[in-house]
Amino acid sequence: MPSWKMSVVGLDPDRTAKAVGRDLHVSPKNTREVCHTIKNMKLETAKNYLEEVIMMKKPVPFRRFNKKVGHRHGMHNHKFPSGRFPEKSARMVYEVLMNAESNAEYKGLDPERLKITHTAVMRGRKVKRYIERAHGRSTPYFRTLSHVEVVLTEI
């Protein structure tokens, strides 16, 4: 088993709560955009936002991987009007956020004063599979897994 470490150091353990999702079956690019959007939000605001993304009512602005991404309605107050509804990524980030919230409650932190201070998405390992083709050939199709980190801080 590998030994995992957080990508952020120097946190005050009395005021922070962490949660990590390892080897999640979601796209790292879409998950990066979701995490970048909810960073520095209060916990309740982020939960409501992710629920609206899951119900496909609010789009996630795509800042980095937006080459052929269309514009979405309601993105006029963002610098980047292109966006999507990454429902699966939002669902996985929501689960990690709920784990961080329960860790904060276990530590005795006030859930109404929690703010997301750190989010990180990293590429995980690749699941390698092959499709059999005619004449003894095969075509690979690889699935990239993701690691998601969330840190909540009481303000």
C-alpha positions as a Markdown table, in Angstrom:
| # | Residue | x | y | z |
|---|---|---|---|---|
| 1 | Met | 0.0 | 0.0 | 0.0 |
| 2 | Pro | 1.3 | 3.4 | -0.8 |
| 3 | Ser | 1.7 | 6.0 | 1.9 |
| 4 | Trp | -0.3 | 9.1 | 1.0 |
| 5 | Lys | 0.5 | 12.7 | 2.0 |
| 6 | Met | -1.5 | 15.9 | 1.7 |
| 7 | Ser | -0.3 | 18.5 | -0.8 |
| 8 | Val | -0.7 | 21.3 | 1.7 |
| 9 | Val | 1.4 | 21.6 | 4.8 |
| 10 | Gly | 1.5 | 24.0 | 7.8 |
| 11 | Leu | -2.1 | 23.7 | 8.8 |
| 12 | Asp | -3.4 | 24.4 | 12.3 |
| 13 | Pro | -4.8 | 21.1 | 13.4 |
| 14 | Asp | -7.2 | 22.7 | 15.9 |
| 15 | Arg | -8.9 | 24.9 | 13.3 |
| 16 | Thr | -8.9 | 22.7 | 10.2 |
| 17 | Ala | -10.6 | 19.6 | 9.0 |
| 18 | Lys | -9.3 | 17.5 | 6.0 |
| 19 | Ala | -10.8 | 14.9 | 3.7 |
| 20 | Val | -9.4 | 13.1 | 0.8 |
| 21 | Gly | -10.9 | 10.9 | -1.9 |
| 22 | Arg | -8.4 | 8.6 | -3.6 |
| 23 | Asp | -8.8 | 6.8 | -6.9 |
| 24 | Leu | -12.1 | 8.3 | -7.8 |
| 25 | His | -13.6 | 7.4 | -11.2 |
| 26 | Val | -13.9 | 11.0 | -12.5 |
| 27 | Ser | -12.1 | 13.1 | -15.0 |
| 28 | Pro | -9.2 | 15.1 | -13.5 |
| 29 | Lys | -9.8 | 18.0 | -15.8 |
| 30 | Asn | -13.5 | 18.4 | -15.0 |
| 31 | Thr | -12.9 | 17.9 | -11.3 |
| 32 | Arg | -10.1 | 20.5 | -11.3 |
| 33 | Glu | -12.6 | 23.1 | -12.6 |
| 34 | Val | -15.2 | 22.1 | -10.0 |
| 35 | Cys | -12.7 | 22.4 | -7.1 |
| 36 | His | -11.3 | 25.7 | -8.4 |
| 37 | Thr | -14.8 | 27.1 | -8.5 |
| 38 | Ile | -15.7 | 26.1 | -4.9 |
| 39 | Lys | -12.4 | 27.2 | -3.4 |
| 40 | Asn | -12.7 | 30.1 | -0.8 |
| 41 | Met | -16.5 | 29.5 | -0.6 |
| 42 | Lys | -18.2 | 29.0 | 2.7 |
| 43 | Leu | -19.3 | 25.4 | 3.3 |
| 44 | Glu | -23.0 | 25.9 | 3.0 |
| 45 | Thr | -22.6 | 28.0 | -0.2 |
| 46 | Ala | -20.4 | 25.4 | -1.7 |
| 47 | Lys | -22.8 | 22.6 | -0.9 |
| 48 | Asn | -25.7 | 24.5 | -2.4 |
| 49 | Tyr | -23.7 | 25.3 | -5.5 |
| 50 | Leu | -22.7 | 21.6 | -6.0 |
| 51 | Glu | -26.3 | 20.5 | -5.6 |
| 52 | Glu | -27.3 | 22.9 | -8.3 |
| 53 | Val | -24.6 | 21.7 | -10.6 |
| 54 | Ile | -25.7 | 18.1 | -10.0 |
| 55 | Met | -29.3 | 19.1 | -10.9 |
| 56 | Met | -27.9 | 20.9 | -14.0 |
| 57 | Lys | -29.2 | 24.3 | -12.9 |
| 58 | Lys | -25.9 | 26.1 | -12.6 |
| 59 | Pro | -22.9 | 25.6 | -14.8 |
| 60 | Val | -19.3 | 25.4 | -13.7 |
| 61 | Pro | -17.0 | 28.0 | -15.5 |
| 62 | Phe | -14.2 | 26.3 | -17.4 |
| 63 | Arg | -11.1 | 28.4 | -17.1 |
| 64 | Arg | -8.4 | 26.2 | -18.3 |
| 65 | Phe | -9.7 | 23.3 | -20.4 |
| 66 | Asn | -12.1 | 25.3 | -22.5 |
| 67 | Lys | -10.9 | 25.0 | -26.1 |
| 68 | Lys | -14.3 | 23.9 | -27.6 |
| 69 | Val | -16.6 | 24.5 | -24.6 |
| 70 | Gly | -19.7 | 26.5 | -25.4 |
| 71 | His | -21.0 | 29.5 | -23.5 |
| 72 | Arg | -23.7 | 28.9 | -20.9 |
| 73 | His | -26.6 | 31.0 | -19.7 |
| 74 | Gly | -26.0 | 32.7 | -16.4 |
| 75 | Met | -22.2 | 33.1 | -16.8 |
| 76 | His | -22.3 | 36.8 | -17.5 |
| 77 | Asn | -20.6 | 37.8 | -14.2 |
| 78 | His | -17.7 | 35.4 | -14.8 |
| 79 | Lys | -14.5 | 36.3 | -16.6 |
| 80 | Phe | -14.8 | 33.1 | -18.6 |
| 81 | Pro | -18.3 | 32.6 | -20.1 |
| 82 | Ser | -17.6 | 29.0 | -21.2 |
| 83 | Gly | -18.9 | 26.3 | -18.9 |
| 84 | Arg | -20.3 | 22.9 | -18.5 |
| 85 | Phe | -22.3 | 20.8 | -16.1 |
| 86 | Pro | -19.8 | 18.1 | -14.8 |
| 87 | Glu | -22.4 | 16.3 | -12.8 |
| 88 | Lys | -20.2 | 13.2 | -11.9 |
| 89 | Ser | -17.3 | 15.3 | -10.8 |
| 90 | Ala | -19.6 | 17.5 | -8.7 |
| 91 | Arg | -21.1 | 14.5 | -7.1 |
| 92 | Met | -17.7 | 13.1 | -6.1 |
| 93 | Val | -16.4 | 16.4 | -4.8 |
| 94 | Tyr | -19.7 | 16.8 | -2.8 |
| 95 | Glu | -19.1 | 13.5 | -1.1 |
| 96 | Val | -15.5 | 14.5 | -0.2 |
| 97 | Leu | -16.9 | 17.8 | 1.1 |
| 98 | Met | -19.5 | 16.0 | 3.3 |
| 99 | Asn | -16.6 | 13.8 | 4.7 |
| 100 | Ala | -14.7 | 17.0 | 5.5 |
| 101 | Glu | -17.7 | 18.4 | 7.2 |
| 102 | Ser | -18.3 | 15.3 | 9.4 |
| 103 | Asn | -14.6 | 15.4 | 10.3 |
| 104 | Ala | -15.0 | 19.0 | 11.4 |
| 105 | Glu | -18.0 | 18.2 | 13.5 |
| 106 | Tyr | -16.1 | 15.4 | 15.1 |
| 107 | Lys | -13.3 | 17.8 | 16.0 |
| 108 | Gly | -15.9 | 20.2 | 17.5 |
| 109 | Leu | -15.7 | 23.0 | 14.8 |
| 110 | Asp | -18.7 | 25.1 | 14.1 |
| 111 | Pro | -20.1 | 24.1 | 10.7 |
| 112 | Glu | -21.6 | 27.6 | 10.0 |
| 113 | Arg | -18.1 | 29.2 | 10.3 |
| 114 | Leu | -16.3 | 26.8 | 8.0 |
| 115 | Lys | -14.6 | 27.9 | 4.8 |
| 116 | Ile | -12.9 | 25.9 | 2.0 |
| 117 | Thr | -9.3 | 27.0 | 2.1 |
| 118 | His | -7.6 | 24.3 | 0.0 |
| 119 | Thr | -8.8 | 22.1 | -2.8 |
| 120 | Ala | -6.5 | 20.0 | -5.0 |
| 121 | Val | -7.0 | 17.5 | -7.7 |
| 122 | Met | -4.3 | 15.1 | -8.9 |
| 123 | Arg | -4.2 | 12.5 | -11.6 |
| 124 | Gly | -4.3 | 9.0 | -10.1 |
| 125 | Arg | -3.2 | 5.7 | -11.7 |
| 126 | Lys | -4.5 | 4.5 | -15.1 |
| 127 | Val | -6.8 | 1.5 | -15.5 |
| 128 | Lys | -5.5 | -0.2 | -18.7 |
| 129 | Arg | -8.0 | -2.2 | -20.7 |
| 130 | Tyr | -8.0 | -3.4 | -24.3 |
| 131 | Ile | -10.8 | -4.1 | -26.9 |
| 132 | Glu | -10.3 | -7.0 | -29.1 |
| 133 | Arg | -10.4 | -6.2 | -32.8 |
| 134 | Ala | -10.4 | -8.1 | -36.0 |
| 135 | His | -7.3 | -9.8 | -37.4 |
| 136 | Gly | -5.6 | -10.3 | -34.0 |
| 137 | Arg | -5.3 | -6.6 | -33.2 |
| 138 | Ser | -6.5 | -4.7 | -30.1 |
| 139 | Thr | -7.3 | -1.1 | -29.2 |
| 140 | Pro | -6.4 | 0.3 | -25.8 |
| 141 | Tyr | -8.7 | 2.4 | -23.8 |
| 142 | Phe | -7.3 | 3.8 | -20.6 |
| 143 | Arg | -9.3 | 5.3 | -17.7 |
| 144 | Thr | -7.6 | 7.9 | -15.6 |
| 145 | Leu | -8.5 | 8.1 | -11.9 |
| 146 | Ser | -8.4 | 11.2 | -9.7 |
| 147 | His | -7.4 | 12.1 | -6.2 |
| 148 | Val | -9.3 | 15.0 | -4.5 |
| 149 | Glu | -8.3 | 16.9 | -1.4 |
| 150 | Val | -10.4 | 19.3 | 0.6 |
| 151 | Val | -9.4 | 21.3 | 3.6 |
| 152 | Leu | -12.0 | 23.3 | 5.7 |
| 153 | Thr | -10.9 | 26.1 | 8.1 |
| 154 | Glu | -12.9 | 27.7 | 10.8 |
| 155 | Ile | -12.9 | 31.5 | 10.4 |
